[in-house]
Amino acid sequence: MIIILMGVSGVGKTTIGKLLAESLQWEFSDADNFHSIENIEKMRGGIPLSDAERKPWLQDLQAAIKHWLQENKNVVLACSALKDSYREYLVLDSDRTKLVYLKGSYQLIQQRLHERQNHYMSEKLLSSQFETLEEPSDAIYIDVAEPPQVIVQNIRMVLGI
């Protein structure tokens, strides 16, 4: 199974993803590691990526997901997946891929980004993230105001794993 933890930057995808994968003894992958150096530098400068700039990133992610499914791997993937079209591209097998939308208020996420160190996604991009976000209709919604361990327990409970 592939669990895609989605949401805006600063919502806790990586933190929750690592904890969830560890609790399940699954593999963890972060979609940030699939970005080109050019895209990371652009985002570090506070400039949102265009869909054209995201396309190679999405293609690489899709190839990884296809590989994991073929290998029957259990993977937790932290990935913003802000648009419906991105999610449609990444969910190759809806029976074996679960979308978990980590949802938080603008104020909470802004505070987290303000406190975050050494990450290319800064507060400058938060408003563009929320503007781009198309909330999913087919995902499990999880409130991120809870502590990380509680969020992991909630995800496991909803998924029955």
DSSP file with accessible surface (Angstrom, degrees, kcal/mol):
  #  RESIDUE AA STRUCTURE BP1 BP2  ACC     N-H-->O    O-->H-N    N-H-->O    O-->H-N    TCO  KAPPA ALPHA  PHI   PSI    X-CA   Y-CA   Z-CA
    1    1 A M              0   0   53      0, 0.0    74,-2.1     0, 0.0     2,-0.5   0.000 360.0 360.0 360.0 146.0    0.0    0.0    0.0
    2    2 A I  E     -ab  75  97A   0     94,-3.0    96,-2.9    72,-0.2     2,-0.6  -0.972 360.0-163.5-113.3 126.0    1.1    3.6   -0.7
    3    3 A I  E     -ab  76  98A   0     72,-2.7    74,-3.4    -2,-0.5     2,-0.7  -0.962   5.8-159.6-108.1 118.6   -0.1    6.3    1.8
    4    4 A I  E     -ab  77  99A   1     94,-3.0    96,-3.0    -2,-0.6     2,-0.7  -0.899   2.0-158.3 -99.6 113.5    0.3    9.8    0.3
    5    5 A L  E     -ab  78 100A   0     72,-2.9    74,-2.7    -2,-0.7     2,-0.3  -0.842  24.5-178.4 -89.5 114.1    0.3   12.4    3.0
    6    6 A M  E     + b   0 101A   0     94,-2.8    96,-2.9    -2,-0.7     2,-0.2  -0.758  19.2  97.7-118.1 161.1   -0.7   15.6    1.3
    7    7 A G        -     0   0    0     73,-1.2    75,-0.1    72,-0.3    96,-0.1  -0.820  66.9 -45.7 148.3 176.9   -1.2   19.2    2.2
    8    8 A V  S >  S-     0   0    5     94,-0.3     3,-1.6    -2,-0.2     5,-0.3  -0.187  72.7 -77.4 -69.2 164.8    0.5   22.6    2.2
    9    9 A S  T 3  S+     0   0    8      1,-0.2    -1,-0.2     2,-0.1   104,-0.1  -0.347 117.8  26.9 -61.9 136.7    4.1   23.2    3.2
   10   10 A G  T 3  S+     0   0    8     -3,-0.1    -1,-0.2   102,-0.1   102,-0.1   0.391  83.8 112.9  92.3  -1.1    4.5   23.3    7.0
   11   11 A V  S <  S-     0   0    1     -3,-1.6    -2,-0.1    91,-0.1    -3,-0.1   0.682  93.9-101.0 -79.6 -15.5    1.5   21.0    7.7
   12   12 A G  S  > S+     0   0   17     -4,-0.2     4,-3.0    -5,-0.1     5,-0.5   0.635  71.1 145.1 108.5  20.7    3.8   18.3    9.0
   13   13 A K  H  > S+     0   0   23     -5,-0.3     4,-2.4     1,-0.2     5,-0.2   0.911  77.9  40.8 -58.0 -46.3    3.9   15.8    6.1
   14   14 A T  H  > S+     0   0   39      2,-0.2     4,-2.7     3,-0.2     5,-0.3   0.942 117.8  46.2 -70.3 -47.0    7.5   14.8    6.7
   15   15 A T  H  > S+     0   0   81      2,-0.2     4,-2.0     1,-0.2    -2,-0.2   0.954 119.8  39.8 -59.7 -51.3    7.3   14.6   10.5
   16   16 A I  H  X S+     0   0    4     -4,-3.0     4,-3.1     1,-0.2     5,-0.2   0.904 114.6  54.7 -65.5 -41.8    4.0   12.7   10.5
   17   17 A G  H  X S+     0   0    0     -4,-2.4     4,-2.8    -5,-0.5     5,-0.2   0.918 109.0  46.3 -60.4 -44.8    5.2   10.6    7.5
   18   18 A K  H  X S+     0   0  120     -4,-2.7     4,-2.5     2,-0.2    -1,-0.2   0.926 115.4  46.4 -64.3 -43.6    8.4    9.5    9.3
   19   19 A L  H  X S+     0   0   42     -4,-2.0     4,-2.5    -5,-0.3    -2,-0.2   0.910 114.4  47.7 -65.0 -42.2    6.5    8.6   12.5
   20   20 A L  H  X S+     0   0    0     -4,-3.1     4,-1.8     2,-0.2    -2,-0.2   0.944 113.1  47.5 -64.3 -47.6    3.8    6.8   10.6
   21   21 A A  H  X>S+     0   0    4     -4,-2.8     5,-2.8    -5,-0.2     4,-1.0   0.918 112.9  49.4 -60.7 -42.5    6.2    4.8    8.5
   22   22 A E  H ><5S+     0   0  150     -4,-2.5     3,-0.6    -5,-0.2    -1,-0.2   0.924 109.9  50.8 -62.8 -43.0    8.2    3.9   11.6
   23   23 A S  H 3<5S+     0   0   46     -4,-2.5    -1,-0.2     1,-0.3    -2,-0.2   0.805 118.7  38.1 -66.4 -28.4    5.1    2.8   13.5
   24   24 A L  H 3<5S-     0   0   23     -4,-1.8    -1,-0.3    -5,-0.2    -2,-0.2   0.496 108.0-123.6 -94.7  -9.9    4.1    0.6   10.6
   25   25 A Q  T <<5 +     0   0  181     -4,-1.0     2,-0.2    -3,-0.6    -3,-0.2   0.909  66.8 138.1  59.3  44.7    7.7   -0.5    9.8
   26   26 A W      < -     0   0   49     -5,-2.8    -1,-0.2    -6,-0.2    49,-0.2  -0.662  60.5 -91.2-108.1 171.8    7.2    0.8    6.3
   27   27 A E  E     -c   75   0A  81     47,-2.1    49,-2.6    -2,-0.2     2,-0.4  -0.529  36.8-148.4 -79.9 147.3    9.5    2.7    4.0
   28   28 A F  E     +c   76   0A  52     47,-0.2     2,-0.4    -2,-0.2    49,-0.2  -0.957  15.9 179.5-118.0 140.4    9.2    6.5    4.0
   29   29 A S  E     -c   77   0A  18     47,-2.5    49,-2.5    -2,-0.4     2,-0.5  -0.998  16.6-148.3-138.6 142.8    9.8    8.8    1.1
   30   30 A D  E >   -c   78   0A  17     -2,-0.4     3,-1.9    47,-0.2     4,-0.2  -0.950   9.1-148.8-113.5 122.1    9.7   12.6    0.8
   31   31 A A  G >  S+     0   0    0     47,-3.3     3,-2.0    -2,-0.5     4,-0.3   0.748  94.0  74.3 -61.3 -22.8    8.6   14.1   -2.5
   32   32 A D  G >  S+     0   0   37     46,-0.3     3,-1.4     1,-0.3    -1,-0.3   0.837  87.3  62.5 -57.5 -30.9   10.9   17.1   -1.7
   33   33 A N  G <  S+     0   0  132     -3,-1.9    -1,-0.3     1,-0.3    -2,-0.2   0.590  95.4  60.7 -72.9  -7.6   13.8   14.8   -2.6
   34   34 A F  G <  S+     0   0   52     -3,-2.0    -1,-0.3    -4,-0.2    -2,-0.2   0.501  82.0 104.7 -95.3  -7.5   12.5   14.5   -6.1
   35   35 A H  S <  S-     0   0   18     -3,-1.4     2,-0.1    -4,-0.3    19,-0.1  -0.470  74.9-114.9 -73.8 147.1   12.7   18.2   -6.9
   36   36 A S     >  -     0   0   45     -2,-0.1     4,-2.3     1,-0.1     5,-0.2  -0.371  24.8-113.3 -73.0 159.2   15.5   19.5   -9.1
   37   37 A I  H  > S+     0   0  128      1,-0.2     4,-2.6     2,-0.2     5,-0.2   0.895 118.4  56.2 -60.2 -37.8   18.1   21.8   -7.6
   38   38 A E  H  > S+     0   0  138      1,-0.2     4,-2.1     2,-0.2    -1,-0.2   0.915 108.1  46.4 -62.3 -43.9   16.8   24.6   -9.9
   39   39 A N  H  > S+     0   0   16      2,-0.2     4,-2.6     1,-0.2    -1,-0.2   0.900 111.4  51.6 -66.9 -39.9   13.2   24.2   -8.5
   40   40 A I  H  X S+     0   0   36     -4,-2.3     4,-2.9     1,-0.2    -2,-0.2   0.929 110.6  48.6 -62.2 -43.8   14.5   24.2   -4.9
   41   41 A E  H  X S+     0   0  100     -4,-2.6     4,-1.6     2,-0.2    -1,-0.2   0.892 110.3  51.5 -64.3 -38.2   16.5   27.4   -5.5
   42   42 A K  H  <>S+     0   0   58     -4,-2.1     5,-2.1    -5,-0.2    -2,-0.2   0.946 113.4  43.9 -63.1 -46.7   13.4   29.0   -7.1
   43   43 A M  H ><5S+     0   0    5     -4,-2.6     3,-2.2     1,-0.2    79,-0.4   0.885 108.1  58.3 -66.4 -37.2   11.2   28.1   -4.1
   44   44 A R  H 3<5S+     0   0  118     -4,-2.9    -1,-0.2     1,-0.3    -2,-0.2   0.862 103.0  55.5 -59.3 -32.0   14.0   29.1   -1.7
   45   45 A G  T 3<5S-     0   0   48     -4,-1.6    -1,-0.3    -5,-0.2    -2,-0.2   0.404 124.9-106.0 -81.0   2.8   13.8   32.5   -3.3
   46   46 A G  T < 5S+     0   0   18     -3,-2.2    -3,-0.2    74,-0.3    -2,-0.1   0.657  77.8 133.4  84.5  16.8   10.0   32.7   -2.5
   47   47 A I      < -     0   0   87     -5,-2.1    -1,-0.2    -6,-0.2    -2,-0.1  -0.885  52.3-132.1-106.5 120.6    8.9   32.0   -6.1
   48   48 A P        -     0   0   59      0, 0.0     2,-0.2     0, 0.0    77,-0.0  -0.334  25.6-112.3 -66.8 151.1    6.1   29.4   -6.6
   49   49 A L        -     0   0   13      1,-0.1     2,-0.1     2,-0.0   -10,-0.0  -0.581  24.0-128.4 -82.5 148.0    6.7   26.8   -9.3
   50   50 A S     >  -     0   0   54     -2,-0.2     4,-1.6     1,-0.1     5,-0.2  -0.432  28.9-106.0 -83.6 166.6    4.5   26.7  -12.4
   51   51 A D  H  > S+     0   0   78      1,-0.2     4,-1.2     2,-0.2    -1,-0.1   0.887 122.8  55.2 -60.5 -37.0    2.8   23.5  -13.6
   52   52 A A  H  4 S+     0   0   78      1,-0.2     3,-0.3     2,-0.2    -1,-0.2   0.896 107.5  48.7 -63.9 -38.4    5.4   23.1  -16.3
   53   53 A E  H  4 S+     0   0   55      1,-0.2     4,-0.4     2,-0.1    -1,-0.2   0.790 111.8  50.4 -71.7 -25.7    8.2   23.3  -13.8
   54   54 A R  H  X S+     0   0   13     -4,-1.6     4,-2.7     1,-0.2     5,-0.2   0.683  88.8  85.2 -81.9 -19.1    6.4   20.7  -11.6
   55   55 A K  H  X S+     0   0  120     -4,-1.2     4,-2.6    -3,-0.3     5,-0.2   0.909  89.1  45.7 -56.6 -49.8    5.9   18.3  -14.5
   56   56 A P  H  > S+     0   0   67      0, 0.0     4,-2.4     0, 0.0    -1,-0.2   0.900 113.5  52.4 -61.2 -35.5    9.4   16.5  -14.3
   57   57 A W  H  > S+     0   0    4     -4,-0.4     4,-2.4     2,-0.2    -2,-0.2   0.935 111.0  46.3 -62.1 -47.2    8.9   16.2  -10.5
   58   58 A L  H  X S+     0   0   15     -4,-2.7     4,-2.8     1,-0.2    -1,-0.2   0.888 110.9  52.8 -64.3 -38.2    5.5   14.6  -11.0
   59   59 A Q  H  X S+     0   0   82     -4,-2.6     4,-2.3    -5,-0.2    -1,-0.2   0.917 110.3  47.4 -63.6 -43.0    6.8   12.3  -13.6
   60   60 A D  H  X S+     0   0   89     -4,-2.4     4,-2.1     2,-0.2    -2,-0.2   0.898 113.0  48.9 -65.1 -39.9    9.6   11.1  -11.3
   61   61 A L  H  X S+     0   0    0     -4,-2.4     4,-2.8     2,-0.2    -2,-0.2   0.924 110.1  50.9 -64.7 -43.9    7.2   10.7   -8.4
   62   62 A Q  H  X S+     0   0   38     -4,-2.8     4,-2.8     1,-0.2    -2,-0.2   0.915 109.4  51.1 -60.8 -41.5    4.8    8.7  -10.7
   63   63 A A  H  X S+     0   0   58     -4,-2.3     4,-2.3     2,-0.2    -1,-0.2   0.908 110.9  48.5 -62.5 -40.9    7.7    6.4  -11.7
   64   64 A A  H  X S+     0   0   18     -4,-2.1     4,-2.8     2,-0.2    -2,-0.2   0.932 112.3  48.0 -64.5 -44.8    8.6    5.8   -8.1
   65   65 A I  H  X S+     0   0    0     -4,-2.8     4,-2.7     2,-0.2     5,-0.2   0.923 110.4  51.8 -62.5 -43.5    5.0    5.0   -7.2
   66   66 A K  H  X S+     0   0   98     -4,-2.8     4,-2.5    -5,-0.2    -1,-0.2   0.932 111.2  48.2 -58.5 -43.6    4.7    2.7  -10.1
   67   67 A H  H  X S+     0   0   84     -4,-2.3     4,-2.3     2,-0.2    -2,-0.2   0.928 110.9  49.9 -62.6 -46.9    7.9    0.9   -9.0
   68   68 A W  H  <>S+     0   0   16     -4,-2.8     5,-2.9     1,-0.2     4,-0.2   0.903 112.2  48.0 -61.1 -40.3    6.7    0.6   -5.4
   69   69 A L  H ><5S+     0   0   12     -4,-2.7     3,-1.2     3,-0.2    -1,-0.2   0.916 111.1  49.9 -66.7 -42.4    3.3   -0.8   -6.5
   70   70 A Q  H 3<5S+     0   0  136     -4,-2.5    -1,-0.2     1,-0.3    -2,-0.2   0.862 114.1  45.7 -62.5 -35.3    5.0   -3.3   -8.9
   71   71 A E  T 3<5S-     0   0  112     -4,-2.3    -1,-0.3    -5,-0.2    -2,-0.2   0.398 110.1-124.8 -86.5   0.4    7.3   -4.4   -6.0
   72   72 A N  T < 5 +     0   0  120     -3,-1.2    -3,-0.2    -4,-0.2     2,-0.2   0.864  52.3 166.1  54.6  40.4    4.3   -4.6   -3.6
   73   73 A K      < -     0   0   73     -5,-2.9     2,-0.6    -6,-0.2    -1,-0.2  -0.563  38.5-132.6 -84.9 150.8    6.1   -2.2   -1.2
   74   74 A N        +     0   0   70     -2,-0.2   -47,-2.1   -49,-0.1     2,-0.4  -0.933  38.7 170.5-101.6 117.2    4.4   -0.4    1.7
   75   75 A V  E     -ac   2  27A   0    -74,-2.1   -72,-2.7    -2,-0.6     2,-0.6  -0.988  33.0-150.6-135.4 137.9    5.5    3.2    1.5
   76   76 A V  E     -ac   3  28A   0    -49,-2.6   -47,-2.5    -2,-0.4     2,-0.5  -0.950  23.8-165.1-102.6 121.7    4.4    6.4    3.2
   77   77 A L  E     -ac   4  29A   0    -74,-3.4   -72,-2.9    -2,-0.6     2,-0.7  -0.949  12.9-152.0-113.4 120.8    5.0    9.3    0.8
   78   78 A A  E     +ac   5  30A   0    -49,-2.5   -47,-3.3    -2,-0.5   -46,-0.3  -0.834  36.6 151.6 -87.5 115.9    5.0   12.9    2.0
   79   79 A C        -     0   0    2    -74,-2.7   -72,-0.3    -2,-0.7    -2,-0.1  -0.953  48.7-138.8-153.0 128.8    3.9   15.0   -1.0
   80   80 A S        +     0   0   16     -2,-0.3   -73,-1.2   -74,-0.2    -1,-0.1   0.909  30.1 174.7 -55.4 -48.7    2.1   18.3   -1.3
   81   81 A A        +     0   0    0    -75,-0.2     6,-0.1     1,-0.1    -1,-0.1   0.877   8.5 169.1  42.7  53.4   -0.2   17.1   -4.1
   82   82 A L        +     0   0    0    -75,-0.1    52,-3.1    51,-0.1     2,-0.3   0.770  48.8  59.9 -71.6 -28.4   -2.1   20.4   -4.0
   83   83 A K  S  > S-     0   0   44     50,-0.2     4,-2.1     1,-0.1     3,-0.3  -0.777  78.5-127.5-106.6 150.8   -4.1   20.0   -7.2
   84   84 A D  H  > S+     0   0   62     -2,-0.3     4,-2.8     1,-0.2     5,-0.2   0.893 111.9  56.3 -55.2 -42.1   -6.6   17.4   -8.3
   85   85 A S  H  > S+     0   0   64      1,-0.2     4,-1.6     2,-0.2    -1,-0.2   0.869 105.8  50.4 -63.1 -35.3   -4.6   16.9  -11.5
   86   86 A Y  H  > S+     0   0    8     -3,-0.3     4,-1.6     2,-0.2    -1,-0.2   0.929 112.0  47.3 -65.4 -45.0   -1.4   16.1   -9.5
   87   87 A R  H  X S+     0   0    7     -4,-2.1     4,-2.7     1,-0.2    -2,-0.2   0.906 109.3  53.0 -66.0 -39.9   -3.3   13.6   -7.4
   88   88 A E  H  < S+     0   0  149     -4,-2.8    -1,-0.2     1,-0.2    -2,-0.2   0.882 110.3  49.5 -60.1 -36.4   -4.9   12.0  -10.4
   89   89 A Y  H  < S+     0   0   78     -4,-1.6    -1,-0.2    -5,-0.2    -2,-0.2   0.817 116.9  40.8 -70.1 -32.9   -1.4   11.6  -11.9
   90   90 A L  H  < S+     0   0    0     -4,-1.6     2,-1.4     1,-0.1    -2,-0.2   0.764  95.3  78.5 -92.2 -27.5    0.0   10.0   -8.8
   91   91 A V     <  +     0   0   37     -4,-2.7     3,-0.2     1,-0.2    -1,-0.1  -0.669  50.6 161.1 -87.0  92.9   -2.8    7.7   -7.7
   92   92 A L  S    S+     0   0   68     -2,-1.4     2,-0.3     1,-0.3    -1,-0.2   0.701  72.7  26.1 -85.2 -23.9   -2.2    4.9  -10.1
   93   93 A D    >>  -     0   0   44     -3,-0.2     3,-0.9     1,-0.1     4,-0.8  -0.841  64.9-167.2-144.0 100.2   -4.1    2.2   -8.2
   94   94 A S  T 34 S+     0   0   83     -2,-0.3    -1,-0.1     1,-0.3    -2,-0.1   0.730  88.5  58.7 -67.2 -20.5   -6.9    3.6   -5.9
   95   95 A D  T 34 S+     0   0  130      1,-0.2    -1,-0.3     3,-0.1     3,-0.0   0.823 117.5  30.9 -74.6 -30.6   -7.2    0.3   -4.1
   96   96 A R  T <4 S+     0   0   81     -3,-0.9   -94,-3.0     1,-0.1     2,-0.4   0.311 111.3  71.9-111.6   7.5   -3.6    0.3   -3.0
   97   97 A T  E  <  -b    2   0A   6     -4,-0.8     2,-0.5   -96,-0.2   -94,-0.2  -0.989  60.2-168.7-127.0 124.2   -3.1    4.1   -2.7
   98   98 A K  E     -b    3   0A  65    -96,-2.9   -94,-3.0    -2,-0.4     2,-0.5  -0.948  11.4-146.7-116.1 129.8   -4.6    6.1    0.1
   99   99 A L  E     -b    4   0A  13     -2,-0.5    41,-2.6    39,-0.4     2,-0.5  -0.831  12.6-171.8 -94.1 127.9   -4.7    9.9    0.2
  100  100 A V  E     -bd   5 140A   0    -96,-3.0   -94,-2.8    -2,-0.5     2,-0.8  -0.977  11.1-152.6-121.4 114.5   -4.5   11.4    3.7
  101  101 A Y  E     -bd   6 141A   6     39,-3.2    41,-2.8    -2,-0.5     2,-0.8  -0.796   2.8-153.7 -91.8 111.4   -5.0   15.2    3.7
  102  102 A L  E     - d   0 142A   0    -96,-2.9     2,-0.4    -2,-0.8   -94,-0.3  -0.784  22.5-168.3 -85.0 110.8   -3.3   16.9    6.6
  103  103 A K  E     + d   0 143A  78     39,-2.8    41,-2.4    -2,-0.8     2,-0.3  -0.871  16.0 157.6-112.9 133.1   -5.4   20.0    7.1
  104  104 A G        -     0   0   13     -2,-0.4   -96,-0.1    39,-0.2   -93,-0.1  -0.973  41.7 -93.7-146.4 160.7   -4.5   23.0    9.3
  105  105 A S     >  -     0   0   61     -2,-0.3     4,-2.4     1,-0.1     5,-0.3  -0.327  35.0-115.3 -72.1 157.7   -5.5   26.6    9.5
  106  106 A Y  H  > S+     0   0   75      1,-0.2     4,-2.8     2,-0.2     5,-0.2   0.916 116.4  52.2 -57.4 -43.8   -3.5   29.3    7.8
  107  107 A Q  H  > S+     0   0  133      1,-0.2     4,-2.1     2,-0.2    -1,-0.2   0.908 109.7  47.5 -63.4 -44.0   -2.5   30.8   11.2
  108  108 A L  H  > S+     0   0   39      2,-0.2     4,-2.1     1,-0.2    -1,-0.2   0.937 115.1  45.2 -62.8 -46.4   -1.2   27.4   12.6
  109  109 A I  H  X S+     0   0    0     -4,-2.4     4,-2.7     1,-0.2     5,-0.2   0.905 110.7  53.9 -67.3 -39.8    0.8   26.6    9.4
  110  110 A Q  H  X S+     0   0   76     -4,-2.8     4,-2.2    -5,-0.3    -1,-0.2   0.925 108.8  49.7 -59.7 -42.3    2.2   30.2    9.3
  111  111 A Q  H  X S+     0   0  110     -4,-2.1     4,-1.7    -5,-0.2    -1,-0.2   0.924 110.9  49.3 -62.9 -44.0    3.4   29.8   12.9
  112  112 A R  H  X S+     0   0   73     -4,-2.1     4,-1.2     1,-0.2    -2,-0.2   0.909 111.5  48.4 -61.9 -43.7    5.0   26.5   12.1
  113  113 A L  H  < S+     0   0    9     -4,-2.7     3,-0.2     1,-0.2    -1,-0.2   0.875 107.9  55.5 -65.3 -36.3    6.8   27.9    9.1
  114  114 A H  H  < S+     0   0  128     -4,-2.2    -1,-0.2    -5,-0.2    -2,-0.2   0.871 112.5  42.8 -62.3 -35.7    8.0   30.8   11.0
  115  115 A E  H  < S+     0   0  118     -4,-1.7    -1,-0.2    -5,-0.2    -2,-0.2   0.641  92.8 104.9 -85.7 -14.9    9.6   28.5   13.6
  116  116 A R     <  -     0   0   84     -4,-1.2     2,-0.3    -3,-0.2     3,-0.2  -0.439  55.8-155.3 -75.1 140.4   11.1   26.1   11.0
  117  117 A Q        +     0   0  142      1,-0.2    -2,-0.1    -2,-0.2    -1,-0.0  -0.841  61.3   7.2-114.3 148.5   14.8   26.2   10.3
  118  118 A N  S    S+     0   0  171     -2,-0.3     2,-0.4     1,-0.2    -1,-0.2   0.838  86.7 124.8  57.1  43.3   16.9   25.2    7.3
  119  119 A H        -     0   0   61     -3,-0.2    -1,-0.2     1,-0.1    -3,-0.0  -0.995  59.8-137.3-131.6 142.0   14.1   24.4    4.8
  120  120 A Y  S    S+     0   0   18     -2,-0.4     2,-0.8     2,-0.1   -74,-0.3   0.729  86.1  82.4 -71.5 -21.3   13.7   26.0    1.4
  121  121 A M        +     0   0   13    -76,-0.1     2,-0.2     3,-0.0   -77,-0.1  -0.753  67.4 179.5 -87.5 112.2    9.9   26.5    1.8
  122  122 A S    >   -     0   0   34     -2,-0.8     3,-1.6   -79,-0.4     4,-0.3  -0.485  47.1 -92.6-105.6 177.5    9.4   29.7    3.7
  123  123 A E  G >> S+     0   0   72      1,-0.3     3,-1.5   -10,-0.2     4,-0.5   0.784 116.1  75.2 -56.8 -28.2    6.5   31.7    4.9
  124  124 A K  G 34 S+     0   0  141      1,-0.3     4,-0.3     2,-0.1    -1,-0.3   0.781  98.0  44.2 -58.6 -29.2    6.7   33.7    1.7
  125  125 A L  G <> S+     0   0    3     -3,-1.6     4,-2.1     1,-0.2    -1,-0.3   0.488  87.3  92.1 -95.5  -3.3    5.2   30.8   -0.2
  126  126 A L  H <> S+     0   0    1     -3,-1.5     4,-2.4    -4,-0.3     5,-0.2   0.923  85.0  49.4 -61.7 -45.0    2.4   29.9    2.2
  127  127 A S  H  X S+     0   0   52     -4,-0.5     4,-2.3     1,-0.2    -1,-0.2   0.917 111.5  49.8 -63.2 -38.4   -0.3   32.1    0.6
  128  128 A S  H  > S+     0   0   18     -4,-0.3     4,-2.1     2,-0.2    -1,-0.2   0.865 108.6  54.2 -67.4 -32.3    0.5   30.7   -2.8
  129  129 A Q  H  X S+     0   0   10     -4,-2.1     4,-2.0     2,-0.2    -2,-0.2   0.943 110.9  44.3 -64.2 -46.8    0.2   27.2   -1.4
  130  130 A F  H  < S+     0   0   59     -4,-2.4    -2,-0.2     1,-0.2    -1,-0.2   0.867 113.0  52.2 -67.0 -33.8   -3.2   27.9    0.0
  131  131 A E  H  < S+     0   0  155     -4,-2.3    -1,-0.2    -5,-0.2    -2,-0.2   0.877 113.8  43.5 -67.4 -37.0   -4.3   29.6   -3.3
  132  132 A T  H  < S+     0   0   41     -4,-2.1    -2,-0.2    -5,-0.2    -1,-0.2   0.811  89.8 110.1 -76.7 -30.3   -3.1   26.6   -5.3
  133  133 A L     <  -     0   0   25     -4,-2.0     2,-0.6    -5,-0.2   -50,-0.2  -0.215  46.0-171.0 -57.0 124.5   -4.7   24.0   -2.9
  134  134 A E        -     0   0   77    -52,-3.1    -1,-0.1     0, 0.0    -3,-0.0  -0.963  28.1-130.3-112.0 104.3   -7.7   22.2   -4.3
  135  135 A E        -     0   0   88     -2,-0.6     2,-0.1     1,-0.1   -51,-0.1  -0.345  26.9-115.8 -60.4 134.9   -9.0   20.3   -1.3
  136  136 A P        -     0   0    1      0, 0.0     3,-0.2     0, 0.0    -1,-0.1  -0.364  18.0-160.6 -74.7 150.3   -9.6   16.6   -2.2
  137  137 A S  S    S+     0   0  121      1,-0.1    -2,-0.1    -2,-0.1     0, 0.0   0.568  91.3  48.7 -98.5 -12.8  -13.0   15.0   -2.2
  138  138 A D  S    S+     0   0  115      2,-0.1   -39,-0.4     0, 0.0     2,-0.3  -0.057  92.8  94.4-120.0  31.1  -11.6   11.5   -2.0
  139  139 A A  S    S-     0   0   20     -3,-0.2     2,-0.5   -41,-0.1   -39,-0.2  -0.790  77.0-106.3-120.8 164.1   -9.1   11.7    0.9
  140  140 A I  E     -d  100   0A  40    -41,-2.6   -39,-3.2    -2,-0.3     2,-0.5  -0.788  37.5-140.1 -85.3 125.3   -9.1   11.1    4.6
  141  141 A Y  E     -d  101   0A 104     -2,-0.5     2,-0.4   -41,-0.2   -39,-0.2  -0.797  21.1-176.0 -92.0 129.3   -9.1   14.5    6.3
  142  142 A I  E     -d  102   0A   9    -41,-2.8   -39,-2.8    -2,-0.5     2,-0.4  -0.993  23.1-132.1-128.3 126.3   -6.8   14.7    9.4
  143  143 A D  E >   -d  103   0A  93     -2,-0.4     3,-0.7   -41,-0.2   -39,-0.2  -0.623  12.3-159.1 -76.5 126.9   -6.6   17.8   11.7
  144  144 A V  T 3  S+     0   0    0    -41,-2.4   -40,-0.1    -2,-0.4    -1,-0.1   0.310  72.2  92.1 -94.2  11.5   -3.0   18.7   12.3
  145  145 A A  T 3  S+     0   0   65    -42,-0.3    -1,-0.2     2,-0.1   -41,-0.1   0.704  73.0  85.3 -75.2 -16.8   -3.6   20.7   15.4
  146  146 A E  S <  S-     0   0   88     -3,-0.7     5,-0.0     1,-0.1     0, 0.0  -0.366  97.5 -85.4 -77.3 162.3   -3.1   17.6   17.5
  147  147 A P    >>  -     0   0   74      0, 0.0     4,-2.2     0, 0.0     3,-0.7  -0.318  44.9-107.5 -63.4 151.7    0.4   16.4   18.6
  148  148 A P  H 3> S+     0   0   56      0, 0.0     4,-2.5     0, 0.0     5,-0.2   0.854 117.9  52.9 -51.8 -43.4    2.2   14.2   16.0
  149  149 A Q  H 3> S+     0   0  113      1,-0.2     4,-2.2     2,-0.2     5,-0.1   0.881 110.0  48.8 -63.0 -36.5    1.8   10.9   17.8
  150  150 A V  H <> S+     0   0   45     -3,-0.7     4,-2.6     2,-0.2    -1,-0.2   0.905 109.7  52.2 -68.4 -40.4   -2.0   11.5   18.1
  151  151 A I  H  X S+     0   0    3     -4,-2.2     4,-2.5     2,-0.2    -2,-0.2   0.930 109.4  49.5 -60.8 -44.5   -2.2   12.3   14.4
  152  152 A V  H  X S+     0   0    4     -4,-2.5     4,-2.6     1,-0.2     5,-0.2   0.935 111.1  49.2 -60.9 -44.8   -0.4    9.1   13.6
  153  153 A Q  H  X S+     0   0  122     -4,-2.2     4,-2.5     1,-0.2    -1,-0.2   0.907 110.7  51.2 -60.7 -41.5   -2.8    7.1   15.8
  154  154 A N  H  X S+     0   0   52     -4,-2.6     4,-2.6     2,-0.2    -2,-0.2   0.911 110.4  48.4 -62.9 -43.0   -5.7    8.9   14.1
  155  155 A I  H  X S+     0   0    1     -4,-2.5     4,-2.6     1,-0.2     5,-0.2   0.945 112.9  47.5 -62.4 -47.4   -4.4    7.9   10.6
  156  156 A R  H  X>S+     0   0   81     -4,-2.6     5,-2.1     1,-0.2     4,-1.2   0.899 112.3  50.2 -61.7 -39.6   -3.9    4.3   11.6
  157  157 A M  H  <5S+     0   0  139     -4,-2.5     3,-0.4    -5,-0.2    -1,-0.2   0.949 112.0  46.1 -65.1 -47.3   -7.3    4.1   13.1
  158  158 A V  H  <5S+     0   0   77     -4,-2.6    -2,-0.2     1,-0.2    -1,-0.2   0.900 118.3  42.6 -63.9 -39.8   -9.1    5.5   10.1
  159  159 A L  H  <5S-     0   0   34     -4,-2.6    -1,-0.2    -5,-0.2    -2,-0.2   0.603 106.7-128.0 -81.7 -13.0   -7.1    3.3    7.7
  160  160 A G  T  <5       0   0   65     -4,-1.2    -3,-0.2    -3,-0.4    -4,-0.1   0.853 360.0 360.0  69.4  36.2   -7.5    0.3   10.0
  161  161 A I      <       0   0   58     -5,-2.1    -1,-0.2    -6,-0.2    -2,-0.1  -0.903 360.0 360.0-127.5 360.0   -3.8   -0.5   10.0
